[in-house]
C-alpha cells in the first residue's frame, strides 16, 4: 500500500472505522438514524461515544471538543479531557453519549447581531453525524451545530443543513415526475482555494500583515505579474515542500486535496479538492484554511488568505463549484443531446431563474471589506451577477425561447499539425473566467467568494433559491395532463422571463456594465451597497418559507455583517495611522537628516561642490513627508468623526474613511520609491513577493 493510501483518513472516525469498531447492529442503527434524520437514542449514543473515545486515545488524543462554526468566519472549539478521577487518586478515561451528542459552550461572546445580550451566556452545540469526527492536535473534534439557549441559529452549519434538506425535498418531487423515486438528492461542492506564501520573518516585520492580513502600504516593484511566468510555473523548493506537507496533513483528515499549482501573481498558489457533499465540503474548507496556516508556520512561511493582500497584483478567490446529484446521476449533466434532455433543461431553468431572482442575495454572500478590493479588478468577476452557459447551451436556450428548431454544431477535431500528437474532440464551448456564475460542463462555478470567506453562506443561498424554483415547478407540473408539453412550456417561459441574466461575453468591459444596467441587473460594487439587500422582503420571505432563518435571524446576520465590515475598516485605519506615525515618518525624517548632513558636509569642504542631487531629493522627500502628515490628519479626523448606527456607519466608512486611507497610502507609497532602502522601515513588495525560493 502506498504512503498516501496508508495515511488517507487515518485521523478520521469514518465509515470504515465505524464498521470495524461498532457492533453490527449499532452500525446499522446509526446509519438508519442518520438516513431518517432522527435524533440518536441514549443507548446508541453511548456505544458510539465509547468506540470513538477508544479509537481516538489509540491515536494519541487526550481531549475532545465540539468543533463548530460561529458567525466569526472561522471555527471554534473548547477542549475537555477524557479523564474522570477515581476514589484511589487515579483517573479513568470516559466519554459518554451525552457528551458526544450535546455540548454547552459559552455563547455570550460570539456575534449574535443583537439576538442575545452579553449576560445571556448559555449556548448549545449538537453533534452532526453526517460529518465525520476527526483528530487534530491530539484532540477528538466532533463537528457540531451551534445555537443559543432560546434556539436562535448562531452558526453556519445549521442553516446549511436546512438548505440541503430543502433542495433535496423539492428535487425529489421533480424526479418523481420523471419516474425516478429516489430517497435523497444532494448538492456537491468542490472549492478551489487560492492563497499567498511569504517568508515569515518578513511577515512579522509588517504590522499590517499581522493585524489585517493585507498590506496597507506598498509601492509596486519593478516586476509584478506582467510576464505571466509564474502561472503554472515550476514549483520552488520551499513551496514544493510546503505543498507536500500540506497534502499529507489534509489527507490524514480525509480531505481529498487533488490539484496544486502556481497561480498568476508572484507567490500566489492554488489548491483544489475533489467534490464532496456540501456540508462536508464546507467543513473541509474551514479545516483546509487552518491547516494551510499551520504548515506554513512549520516551514518559516506565512500563508495569506486575505482576498487582496497586495495592491497591483491579483487577489485570491475561492471558486465554489456547485452541482446537484441523485444517487445515480448528476442532474446538471446535459448528456450528449441536451436539447432533448427535458430533465436537465428543467433543472437548468430552475438554476437560471434562482440566480436571476436572488442575484442580490448571492452578491451579499460574498460581501466583505476584503473582497471589495478584489471584485471587478480584472482578476475576479465583476460585482454584477450573470450566468455563462456557453455557446451550445445559449443556442439551445435561444431556440427554446423563440420556438425554433435547434441545430447542434458538429464536434470539431483539434488538429495540432504534428502526427505524433493525438487528435481529440474540441469542446462545444470555451470557458469564461470573467463570469461570476459559469456553467462548466456538469456544474456551475461561482467565482465570486473571497479566499478567506466561508463558503457556507453562498451554498445556503444557492440551495434555498433553487429549492424555491423547484418547488414552484413541482407545484405546477404535478397536475399536468401532458407532462412533456408542460415541462417544455415551463422551461420556455422561464428562459423568456430570465434570459437577462445570461451573458457569455467579457464581464470586464464598460460596455457590459452599461448593458447590465439596461437589463435591470444589480451592480452592487461595495459591501455597504450590497448588505441592505439581505433584509429585503423577498429575501427574508425565501428564508422563512423553507425554515432556513426566521426574520429576526436574518436581521441579526445583517447586523453581524455590518459590524464586521465597520470593525475591519476601523482596525485597518488605526493600523495605517500607527505605521505611518511610528515607522514611516521617523524613517523618512532620519533619511532626510542624513541627506541634509551630506549636503552640509560637501558645502563645508568647498562651496564649489554641487549639492544639486541632495537638494532635489530633499525637496521631494520634504514634499512627500508633508503629504503623509496631511493625510495622517485627514484619516484621524475621519476615524474620529461622527458615529452612526448600523448601515449609516458602514456607508460613512466607505465614503469617508476608505478615501482617507487611500490618500495616506498614495503619499506613503510615493515616499517609498525615493527613500533609501536601508531606511524604509518594513519589507517592500519586491522582498515579500520574490523571497520564497
C-alpha positions as CSV (number, residue, x, y, z in Angstrom):
1,X,0.0,0.0,0.0
2,X,1.3,3.5,-0.9
3,X,2.1,6.1,1.7
4,X,-0.9,8.1,0.6
5,X,-3.3,5.2,0.9
6,X,-2.0,4.4,4.3
7,X,-2.4,7.9,5.7
8,X,-5.6,9.0,3.9
9,X,-8.4,9.3,6.5
10,X,-6.1,7.9,9.2
11,X,-7.3,10.6,11.6
12,X,-11.0,10.3,10.8
13,X,-13.6,8.3,12.5
14,X,-15.1,7.4,9.1
15,X,-17.4,4.7,7.9
16,X,-14.5,2.2,7.5
17,X,-13.5,2.7,11.2
18,X,-17.2,2.5,12.3
19,X,-17.6,-0.8,10.6
20,X,-14.6,-2.1,12.4
21,X,-15.3,-0.6,15.8
22,X,-19.1,-0.7,16.2
23,X,-21.2,-3.8,16.8
24,X,-23.1,-4.6,13.5
25,X,-26.5,-3.7,15.0
26,X,-25.2,-0.4,16.3
27,X,-23.6,0.4,12.9
28,X,-26.8,-0.3,11.0
29,X,-28.9,1.6,13.5
30,X,-26.6,4.6,13.4
31,X,-26.8,4.7,9.5
32,X,-30.6,4.3,9.6
33,X,-30.9,7.1,12.2
34,X,-28.8,9.4,10.0
35,X,-30.7,8.5,6.9
36,X,-34.1,9.3,8.6
37,X,-32.7,12.4,10.2
38,X,-33.9,11.2,13.6
39,X,-32.2,12.0,17.0
40,X,-29.9,9.4,18.5
41,X,-31.2,7.5,21.4
42,X,-29.1,7.4,24.6
43,X,-28.1,3.7,24.3
44,X,-26.9,4.1,20.7
45,X,-25.0,7.3,21.5
46,X,-23.2,5.7,24.4
47,X,-21.9,2.8,22.3
48,X,-20.7,5.2,19.5
49,X,-19.1,7.5,22.0
50,X,-17.2,4.7,23.7
51,X,-15.9,3.4,20.4
52,X,-14.9,6.9,19.3
53,X,-13.1,7.5,22.6
54,X,-11.1,4.3,22.4
55,X,-10.1,4.9,18.8
56,X,-9.0,8.5,19.4
57,X,-7.0,7.6,22.5
58,X,-5.2,4.9,20.5
59,X,-4.3,7.7,18.1
60,X,-2.9,9.9,20.8
61,X,-5.9,12.0,21.7
62,X,-6.3,13.2,25.3
63,X,-9.2,15.6,24.9
64,X,-12.4,16.1,22.9
65,X,-14.1,19.2,21.6
66,X,-17.3,20.1,19.9
67,X,-16.0,21.8,16.7
68,X,-18.4,24.4,15.4
69,X,-18.6,27.4,13.0
70,X,-20.0,30.6,14.7
71,X,-20.5,33.8,12.8
72,X,-16.9,34.8,13.0
73,X,-15.9,33.2,9.7
74,X,-13.6,30.8,11.5
75,X,-14.1,27.7,13.6
76,X,-14.3,27.4,17.4
77,X,-13.5,24.7,19.9
78,X,-13.5,24.2,23.7
79,X,-11.3,21.2,24.9
80,X,-12.3,18.8,27.6
81,X,-10.2,15.9,28.6
82,X,-11.4,12.3,28.8
83,X,-10.2,11.9,32.4
84,X,-12.5,11.1,35.2
85,X,-11.0,10.9,38.8
86,X,-11.4,7.7,40.8
87,X,-11.5,7.3,44.6
88,X,-8.0,5.9,44.8
89,X,-6.4,9.1,43.3
90,X,-6.1,7.8,39.8
91,X,-8.2,8.5,36.7
92,X,-10.1,6.6,34.1
93,X,-10.9,7.7,30.5
94,X,-14.6,8.3,29.9
95,X,-16.7,9.8,27.2
96,X,-20.5,9.4,27.4
97,X,-23.1,9.5,24.7
98,X,-24.5,12.7,26.2
99,X,-21.0,14.4,25.9
100,X,-20.9,13.3,22.3
101,X,-24.3,14.5,21.3
102,X,-24.6,17.8,23.2
103,X,-22.2,20.4,24.5
104,X,-22.6,23.8,26.2
105,X,-20.0,26.4,25.2
106,X,-20.4,30.0,26.5
107,X,-22.4,31.8,23.8
108,X,-22.1,35.3,25.2
109,X,-19.0,36.5,23.3
110,X,-19.9,35.2,19.8
111,X,-21.5,37.5,17.3
112,X,-25.3,37.4,17.5
113,X,-26.4,40.6,15.8
114,X,-28.5,41.7,18.9
115,X,-30.3,38.3,19.3
116,X,-28.7,38.0,22.7
117,X,-27.5,40.3,25.5
118,X,-24.0,39.8,26.9
119,X,-25.4,38.5,30.1
120,X,-27.2,35.7,28.2
121,X,-24.4,33.3,28.1
122,X,-25.8,29.8,27.6
123,X,-25.5,28.1,24.2
124,X,-25.6,24.6,22.9
125,X,-23.7,22.5,20.4
126,X,-25.3,19.4,18.8
127,X,-23.4,16.6,17.0
128,X,-23.8,16.5,13.3
129,X,-23.4,12.8,12.5
130,X,-23.4,13.5,8.7
131,X,-19.8,14.8,9.1
132,X,-17.2,12.5,10.4
133,X,-15.3,13.2,13.7
134,X,-11.6,13.6,13.3
135,X,-8.4,14.1,15.4
136,X,-6.5,17.3,15.2
137,X,-3.6,18.3,17.5
138,X,-4.3,15.2,19.8
139,X,-7.9,16.4,20.2
140,X,-11.0,14.5,19.1
141,X,-13.0,17.0,17.1
142,X,-16.8,16.4,16.7
143,X,-18.5,18.6,14.1
144,X,-21.5,20.2,15.6
145,X,-24.2,22.8,15.1
146,X,-24.4,25.8,17.4
147,X,-27.5,27.6,18.7
148,X,-28.4,29.9,21.6
149,X,-30.3,29.0,24.8
150,X,-33.5,30.1,23.2
151,X,-32.9,28.3,19.9
152,X,-31.7,31.0,17.6
153,X,-29.2,29.9,15.0
154,X,-25.7,31.2,15.7
155,X,-23.7,29.2,13.2
156,X,-23.2,28.3,9.6
157,X,-23.8,24.5,9.7
158,X,-27.4,24.6,10.9
159,X,-28.8,26.7,8.0
160,X,-26.6,24.9,5.5
161,X,-28.1,21.5,6.6
162,X,-31.6,23.0,6.4
163,X,-30.9,24.3,2.9
164,X,-29.6,20.9,1.8
165,X,-32.8,19.3,3.1
166,X,-34.9,21.9,1.3
167,X,-33.4,21.3,-2.1
168,X,-33.4,17.6,-1.6
169,X,-37.2,17.6,-0.9
170,X,-38.1,19.7,-3.9
171,X,-35.7,17.9,-6.3
172,X,-37.1,14.5,-5.3
173,X,-40.5,15.8,-6.2
174,X,-39.3,16.8,-9.7
175,X,-37.5,13.5,-10.2
176,X,-40.6,11.5,-9.2
177,X,-42.5,13.2,-12.0
178,X,-39.8,11.9,-14.4
179,X,-40.4,8.4,-13.0
180,X,-37.5,8.3,-10.5
181,X,-38.3,7.6,-6.9
182,X,-35.1,8.5,-5.1
183,X,-34.7,8.8,-1.3
184,X,-32.5,11.9,-1.4
185,X,-30.8,14.5,-3.7
186,X,-27.6,16.1,-2.6
187,X,-25.7,19.2,-3.6
188,X,-22.0,18.7,-4.0
189,X,-19.2,21.3,-3.9
190,X,-15.5,21.5,-4.8
191,X,-14.0,24.8,-3.5
192,X,-10.8,25.8,-5.2
193,X,-8.6,27.7,-2.6
194,X,-6.2,30.4,-3.6
195,X,-3.5,31.8,-1.3
196,X,-0.1,33.5,-1.0
197,X,3.0,32.3,0.7
198,X,5.6,34.8,2.1
199,X,8.6,34.5,4.3
200,X,7.6,34.5,7.9
201,X,10.4,36.7,9.1
202,X,9.4,39.4,6.7
203,X,5.7,38.8,7.5
204,X,6.4,39.5,11.2
205,X,8.0,42.8,10.3
206,X,4.8,44.1,8.8
207,X,2.2,45.2,11.3
208,X,-0.4,45.5,8.6
209,X,0.0,41.8,7.6
210,X,0.0,40.6,11.2
211,X,-3.1,42.6,12.2
212,X,-5.1,43.0,9.0
213,X,-3.9,40.1,6.7
214,X,-3.1,42.6,3.9
215,X,-0.5,45.2,3.1
216,X,-1.9,48.7,3.8
217,X,1.2,50.3,2.3
218,X,3.4,49.1,-0.6
219,X,4.7,50.5,-3.9
220,X,4.7,48.2,-6.9
221,X,8.0,46.5,-7.5
222,X,9.8,46.8,-10.9
223,X,8.4,43.4,-11.7
224,X,4.9,42.1,-10.9
225,X,2.9,39.6,-12.9
226,X,3.4,41.2,-16.3
227,X,5.2,38.3,-17.8
228,X,2.7,35.7,-16.7
229,X,5.7,33.5,-15.9
230,X,4.5,32.4,-12.5
231,X,1.2,30.8,-13.7
232,X,1.6,27.0,-13.7
233,X,5.4,27.6,-13.3
234,X,7.8,25.1,-11.8
235,X,7.3,25.0,-8.0
236,X,10.2,26.5,-6.0
237,X,11.7,24.1,-3.4
238,X,10.2,25.7,-0.3
239,X,6.8,25.9,-2.0
240,X,7.0,22.3,-3.2
241,X,7.9,21.1,0.3
242,X,5.0,23.2,1.7
243,X,2.6,21.6,-0.7
244,X,3.8,18.1,0.0
245,X,3.4,18.6,3.8
246,X,0.0,20.3,3.3
247,X,-1.2,17.3,1.2
248,X,-0.2,14.9,3.9
249,X,-1.9,16.8,6.7
250,X,-5.1,17.2,4.6
251,X,-5.1,13.6,3.5
252,X,-4.8,12.4,7.1
253,X,-8.1,14.3,7.8
254,X,-9.8,12.7,4.8
255,X,-9.7,15.9,2.7
256,X,-9.2,14.8,-0.9
257,X,-6.7,17.5,-1.9
258,X,-6.3,16.9,-5.7
259,X,-4.7,19.8,-7.6
260,X,-1.9,22.2,-6.7
261,X,-0.2,24.8,-8.8
262,X,1.3,28.3,-9.0
263,X,-1.3,31.0,-9.7
264,X,-0.9,34.2,-11.7
265,X,0.6,36.6,-9.1
266,X,4.1,36.0,-7.8
267,X,4.0,33.9,-4.5
268,X,0.3,33.0,-5.2
269,X,-0.8,29.4,-5.4
270,X,-3.9,27.3,-5.5
271,X,-5.3,24.0,-4.0
272,X,-8.4,22.2,-5.3
273,X,-10.1,19.2,-3.7
274,X,-12.3,16.5,-5.2
275,X,-16.0,17.2,-4.9
276,X,-17.8,16.2,-1.7
277,X,-21.3,16.7,-0.2
278,X,-21.8,20.4,0.5
279,X,-21.9,20.1,4.3
280,X,-18.6,18.1,4.3
281,X,-17.1,20.4,1.7
282,X,-17.7,23.4,3.9
283,X,-16.2,21.6,7.0
284,X,-13.2,20.5,4.9
285,X,-12.6,24.0,3.5
286,X,-12.6,25.5,7.0
287,X,-10.1,22.9,8.1
288,X,-8.0,23.4,5.0
289,X,-7.6,27.1,5.7
290,X,-6.5,26.3,9.3
291,X,-4.0,23.6,8.2
292,X,-2.6,25.8,5.5
293,X,-1.5,28.4,8.1
294,X,-0.1,25.8,10.5
295,X,2.0,24.0,7.9
296,X,3.3,27.4,6.7
297,X,4.5,28.3,10.2
298,X,6.3,25.0,10.4
299,X,8.3,25.9,7.3
300,X,9.0,29.5,8.4
301,X,6.4,30.8,5.9
302,X,3.2,32.7,6.3
303,X,0.1,31.8,4.4
304,X,-2.0,34.8,3.4
305,X,-5.7,34.1,2.8
306,X,-6.9,37.7,2.5
307,X,-8.7,38.5,-0.7
308,X,-6.3,41.2,-1.7
309,X,-3.0,41.1,0.3
310,X,-1.1,43.1,-2.3
311,X,-2.2,46.0,-4.3
312,X,-1.5,45.9,-8.0
313,X,-1.3,42.1,-8.4
314,X,-4.1,39.5,-8.4
315,X,-6.1,38.9,-5.3
316,X,-7.2,35.4,-4.2
317,X,-10.7,33.9,-4.6
318,X,-12.4,30.7,-3.7
319,X,-14.2,29.2,-6.7
320,X,-17.3,27.4,-5.5
321,X,-18.0,24.5,-7.9
322,X,-21.6,23.5,-7.2
323,X,-23.8,20.7,-8.6
324,X,-26.9,18.6,-7.8
325,X,-26.9,14.8,-7.8
326,X,-29.3,12.0,-7.2
327,X,-27.9,8.6,-6.0
328,X,-27.4,7.6,-9.7
329,X,-26.8,10.8,-11.7
330,X,-25.5,14.3,-11.9
331,X,-28.7,16.3,-12.5
332,X,-26.7,19.1,-14.2
333,X,-25.2,16.8,-16.8
334,X,-26.6,17.8,-20.2
335,X,-25.8,14.4,-21.8
336,X,-25.0,14.0,-25.5
337,X,-28.2,15.7,-26.6
338,X,-29.1,18.4,-24.1
339,X,-31.9,19.8,-26.4
340,X,-33.8,16.5,-25.8
341,X,-32.9,16.1,-22.2
342,X,-36.0,17.6,-20.5
343,X,-34.9,16.7,-17.0
344,X,-31.6,18.6,-17.5
345,X,-33.3,21.6,-19.1
346,X,-35.8,21.8,-16.2
347,X,-33.0,21.8,-13.6
348,X,-31.0,24.3,-15.7
349,X,-34.0,26.6,-15.9
350,X,-34.5,26.4,-12.2
351,X,-30.9,27.5,-11.6
352,X,-31.2,30.3,-14.1
353,X,-34.4,31.6,-12.5
354,X,-33.0,31.3,-9.0
355,X,-29.8,33.2,-9.8
356,X,-31.8,35.9,-11.5
357,X,-34.4,36.2,-8.8
358,X,-31.9,36.2,-6.0
359,X,-28.8,37.8,-7.7
360,X,-28.7,40.5,-4.9
361,X,-28.7,37.8,-2.2
362,X,-25.9,35.9,-3.9
363,X,-23.9,39.2,-4.0
364,X,-24.4,39.6,-0.3
365,X,-22.9,36.1,0.4
366,X,-19.5,37.3,-0.9
367,X,-19.7,40.8,0.5
368,X,-16.7,41.8,2.8
369,X,-14.3,44.6,3.2
370,X,-11.5,42.4,1.8
371,X,-13.5,41.1,-1.2
372,X,-14.5,44.7,-2.2
373,X,-10.8,45.2,-3.2
374,X,-10.9,42.1,-5.4
375,X,-14.2,42.0,-7.3
376,X,-14.0,43.6,-10.7
377,X,-10.3,44.2,-10.5
378,X,-9.5,42.4,-13.8
379,X,-8.6,39.2,-11.9
380,X,-12.0,38.3,-10.5
381,X,-15.6,38.6,-11.7
382,X,-17.3,42.0,-11.6
383,X,-19.9,42.7,-8.9
384,X,-22.7,42.2,-11.4
385,X,-24.2,38.7,-11.2
386,X,-24.6,37.0,-14.6
387,X,-24.5,33.4,-15.9
388,X,-22.2,32.0,-18.5
389,X,-23.7,29.0,-20.2
390,X,-21.5,28.6,-23.3
391,X,-22.3,28.8,-27.0
392,X,-24.1,25.4,-27.2
393,X,-26.4,25.9,-24.3
394,X,-27.1,29.5,-25.3
395,X,-28.1,28.3,-28.7
396,X,-30.5,25.8,-27.1
397,X,-31.9,28.5,-24.8
398,X,-32.4,30.8,-27.7
399,X,-34.1,28.1,-29.7
400,X,-36.5,27.3,-26.8
401,X,-37.3,30.9,-26.2
402,X,-38.0,31.6,-29.9
403,X,-39.7,28.3,-30.6
404,X,-37.4,27.5,-33.4
405,X,-35.5,24.3,-34.2
406,X,-32.1,23.9,-32.7
407,X,-29.3,22.6,-34.9
408,X,-26.4,21.1,-32.9
409,X,-22.9,22.1,-34.0
410,X,-20.7,19.3,-35.3
411,X,-18.0,18.2,-33.0
412,X,-14.8,19.7,-34.2
413,X,-11.5,17.9,-34.1
414,X,-8.4,19.6,-32.8
415,X,-5.6,19.1,-35.3
416,X,-2.3,20.2,-33.9
417,X,-0.3,19.7,-37.1
418,X,2.1,17.2,-35.6
419,X,1.5,13.5,-36.4
420,X,2.8,12.1,-33.1
421,X,0.3,14.3,-31.1
422,X,-3.2,13.0,-30.5
423,X,-6.3,14.2,-32.3
424,X,-9.1,14.9,-29.9
425,X,-12.6,16.4,-30.0
426,X,-12.9,20.1,-29.2
427,X,-15.4,21.2,-26.5
428,X,-18.5,22.8,-27.8
429,X,-17.8,25.9,-25.8
430,X,-14.9,27.9,-24.3
431,X,-14.6,28.8,-20.6
432,X,-15.2,32.4,-19.3
433,X,-13.1,33.4,-16.3
434,X,-14.9,36.8,-16.2
435,X,-18.2,35.3,-15.4
436,X,-19.4,35.2,-11.7
437,X,-21.5,32.1,-12.3
438,X,-20.3,29.9,-15.1
439,X,-21.6,26.5,-16.4
440,X,-18.6,24.3,-16.9
441,X,-20.0,21.1,-18.3
442,X,-21.9,19.5,-15.4
443,X,-21.7,22.0,-12.6
444,X,-21.8,25.8,-12.0
445,X,-18.7,27.6,-10.9
446,X,-19.5,30.5,-8.6
447,X,-16.3,32.5,-8.8
448,X,-17.1,35.4,-6.5
449,X,-16.3,34.2,-3.0
450,X,-13.1,35.6,-1.5
451,X,-10.3,33.3,-0.4
452,X,-10.8,34.0,3.4
453,X,-14.6,33.6,3.3
454,X,-16.6,30.6,4.5
455,X,-18.4,29.0,1.5
456,X,-21.4,28.2,3.7
457,X,-23.4,31.4,3.0
458,X,-23.1,31.1,-0.8
459,X,-24.3,27.5,-0.7
460,X,-27.1,28.2,1.7
461,X,-28.5,30.8,-0.7
462,X,-27.8,28.6,-3.8
463,X,-29.6,25.6,-2.3
464,X,-32.5,27.6,-1.0
465,X,-33.1,29.7,-4.1
466,X,-33.0,26.7,-6.4
467,X,-35.3,24.8,-3.9
468,X,-37.7,27.7,-4.2
469,X,-37.9,27.4,-8.0
470,X,-38.1,23.6,-8.0
471,X,-41.0,23.8,-5.6
472,X,-42.8,26.2,-7.9
473,X,-42.1,23.8,-10.8
474,X,-43.3,20.8,-8.9
475,X,-46.5,22.5,-7.8
476,X,-47.2,23.4,-11.5
477,X,-46.2,20.1,-13.0
478,X,-47.8,17.6,-10.6
479,X,-51.2,18.2,-12.0
480,X,-50.2,18.4,-15.7
481,X,-52.1,16.2,-18.2
482,X,-49.3,16.2,-20.8
483,X,-46.2,16.2,-18.7
484,X,-43.6,16.7,-21.5
485,X,-45.5,19.6,-23.0
486,X,-45.9,21.2,-19.6
487,X,-42.2,20.9,-19.0
488,X,-41.3,22.5,-22.4
489,X,-43.8,25.3,-21.7
490,X,-42.4,25.9,-18.3
491,X,-38.8,25.9,-19.5
492,X,-39.7,28.2,-22.4
493,X,-41.5,30.7,-20.0
494,X,-38.6,30.7,-17.6
495,X,-36.0,31.4,-20.2
496,X,-38.1,34.2,-21.7
497,X,-38.6,35.8,-18.3
498,X,-35.0,35.4,-17.0
499,X,-32.7,35.4,-20.1
500,X,-31.4,38.8,-19.0
501,X,-29.1,37.1,-16.5
502,X,-27.3,35.0,-19.2
503,X,-24.2,36.7,-20.6
504,X,-21.4,34.9,-22.4
505,X,-19.2,38.0,-23.1
506,X,-16.4,39.8,-21.4
507,X,-17.5,40.9,-17.9
508,X,-14.7,43.3,-17.5
509,X,-15.8,45.9,-20.1
510,X,-17.5,49.2,-19.6
511,X,-20.0,48.1,-22.3
512,X,-21.2,45.2,-20.2
513,X,-21.7,47.4,-17.2
514,X,-23.9,49.7,-19.3
515,X,-25.8,46.7,-20.8
516,X,-26.3,45.1,-17.4
517,X,-27.9,48.3,-16.2
518,X,-30.2,48.3,-19.2
519,X,-31.1,44.7,-18.5
520,X,-32.0,45.6,-14.9
521,X,-29.3,43.6,-13.2
522,X,-27.8,44.7,-9.9
523,X,-24.4,46.3,-9.8
524,X,-23.6,46.4,-6.1
525,X,-19.9,47.4,-6.1
526,X,-19.4,47.6,-2.3
527,X,-20.4,45.7,0.8
528,X,-22.1,48.8,2.1
529,X,-24.3,48.9,-1.0
530,X,-25.0,45.1,-1.0
531,X,-25.9,44.4,2.6
532,X,-29.3,46.1,2.7
533,X,-30.4,43.5,0.1
534,X,-30.1,40.9,2.8
535,X,-33.2,42.1,4.6
536,X,-35.3,42.9,1.5
537,X,-38.8,41.4,1.9
538,X,-38.5,38.9,-0.9
539,X,-35.2,37.5,0.6
540,X,-36.5,37.3,4.1
541,X,-39.6,35.5,2.7
542,X,-37.3,33.0,0.9
543,X,-35.6,32.0,4.1
544,X,-38.8,31.9,6.2
545,X,-40.6,29.8,3.6
546,X,-38.0,27.0,3.9
547,X,-37.3,27.4,7.6
548,X,-33.7,28.4,7.0
549,X,-33.9,31.6,9.1
550,X,-36.5,33.5,10.9
551,X,-36.9,37.2,10.2
552,X,-35.1,38.0,13.4
553,X,-32.2,35.7,12.5
554,X,-31.8,37.3,9.1
555,X,-31.8,40.8,10.7
556,X,-29.2,39.6,13.2
557,X,-26.9,38.3,10.5
558,X,-27.3,41.5,8.6
559,X,-26.1,43.4,11.7
560,X,-23.2,41.0,12.2
561,X,-22.1,41.6,8.6
562,X,-22.3,45.4,9.1
563,X,-20.4,45.2,12.3
564,X,-17.7,43.1,10.8
565,X,-17.3,45.5,7.8
566,X,-17.0,48.6,10.0
567,X,-14.7,47.0,12.6
568,X,-12.4,45.6,9.8
569,X,-12.0,49.1,8.2
570,X,-11.6,50.7,11.7
571,X,-8.7,48.3,12.5
572,X,-7.1,48.9,9.2
573,X,-7.3,52.7,9.6
574,X,-5.8,52.5,13.1
575,X,-3.0,50.2,11.8
576,X,-2.2,52.6,9.0
577,X,-2.0,55.5,11.4
578,X,0.2,53.5,13.7
579,X,2.6,52.5,11.0
580,X,2.7,55.9,9.4
581,X,3.3,57.8,12.6
582,X,5.7,55.4,14.3
583,X,7.6,53.9,11.4
584,X,7.3,55.8,8.1
585,X,7.6,59.4,9.3
586,X,10.5,58.8,11.6
587,X,12.3,56.7,9.0
588,X,11.9,59.3,6.3
589,X,12.9,62.1,8.7
590,X,16.1,60.2,9.5
591,X,16.9,59.7,5.8
592,X,16.3,63.5,5.2
593,X,18.6,64.3,8.1
594,X,21.4,62.2,6.6
595,X,20.9,63.6,3.2
596,X,21.0,67.2,4.6
597,X,24.1,66.3,6.6
598,X,25.8,65.0,3.5
599,X,25.0,68.3,1.7
600,X,26.3,70.3,4.6
601,X,29.5,68.3,4.7
602,X,30.0,68.8,1.0
603,X,29.5,72.6,1.4
604,X,31.9,72.6,4.3
605,X,34.6,71.1,2.1
606,X,34.0,73.6,-0.8
607,X,31.3,75.8,-2.0
608,X,32.2,74.7,-5.5
609,X,31.0,71.2,-4.8
610,X,27.5,70.7,-6.2
611,X,24.7,69.6,-3.9
612,X,22.1,69.7,-6.6
613,X,21.2,65.9,-6.3
614,X,20.8,66.2,-2.5
615,X,18.8,69.4,-2.7
616,X,16.4,67.9,-5.3
617,X,15.9,64.7,-3.3
618,X,15.3,66.7,-0.1
619,X,12.7,68.8,-1.8
620,X,10.9,65.6,-3.0
621,X,11.2,63.9,0.4
622,X,10.0,67.0,2.3
623,X,7.0,67.4,0.0
624,X,6.2,63.7,0.4
625,X,6.6,63.9,4.2
626,X,4.2,66.9,4.2
627,X,1.7,64.9,2.1
628,X,1.9,62.0,4.6
629,X,1.5,64.3,7.6
630,X,-1.5,65.9,6.0
631,X,-3.0,62.5,5.1
632,X,-2.5,61.3,8.6
633,X,-4.5,64.3,9.9
634,X,-7.3,63.6,7.4
635,X,-7.5,60.0,8.3
636,X,-7.5,60.7,12.0
637,X,-10.3,63.2,11.5
638,X,-12.3,60.6,9.5
639,X,-11.8,57.9,12.1
640,X,-12.8,60.2,14.9
641,X,-15.7,61.7,13.1
642,X,-19.4,61.4,13.9
643,X,-20.6,57.9,14.8
644,X,-23.7,56.5,13.2
645,X,-25.9,53.5,13.7
646,X,-25.7,50.3,11.7
647,X,-25.8,50.8,7.9
648,X,-25.2,54.5,8.2
649,X,-21.8,53.8,9.8
650,X,-20.9,51.3,7.1
651,X,-21.7,53.9,4.5
652,X,-19.7,56.5,6.4
653,X,-16.6,54.3,6.5
654,X,-16.9,53.6,2.8
655,X,-17.4,57.2,1.8
656,X,-15.0,58.9,4.3
657,X,-12.6,56.5,5.9
658,X,-11.7,54.4,2.8
659,X,-10.8,57.5,0.7
660,X,-8.7,58.9,3.5
661,X,-6.9,55.6,3.8
662,X,-6.2,55.7,0.0
663,X,-4.8,59.2,0.3
664,X,-2.4,58.2,3.1
665,X,-1.3,55.1,1.2
666,X,-0.6,57.1,-2.0
667,X,1.5,59.6,-0.2
668,X,3.5,56.9,1.7
669,X,4.0,54.7,-1.4
670,X,5.3,57.7,-3.2
671,X,7.9,58.2,-0.4
672,X,8.9,54.5,-0.6
673,X,10.0,54.9,-4.2
674,X,12.5,57.7,-3.2
675,X,13.6,56.6,0.3
676,X,16.9,54.8,0.8
677,X,16.4,51.0,1.0
678,X,18.2,50.8,4.4
679,X,15.9,53.4,5.9
680,X,12.5,52.1,4.8
681,X,11.0,50.6,8.0
682,X,9.5,47.3,6.7
683,X,9.9,44.8,3.8
684,X,8.8,46.0,0.4
685,X,6.8,44.2,-2.2
686,X,10.0,43.2,-4.0
687,X,11.1,41.4,-0.9
688,X,7.7,39.9,0.1
689,X,6.7,38.6,-3.4
690,X,10.1,37.3,-4.5
691,X,11.8,36.0,-1.4
692,X,10.4,32.5,-1.2
693,X,12.7,30.2,-3.2
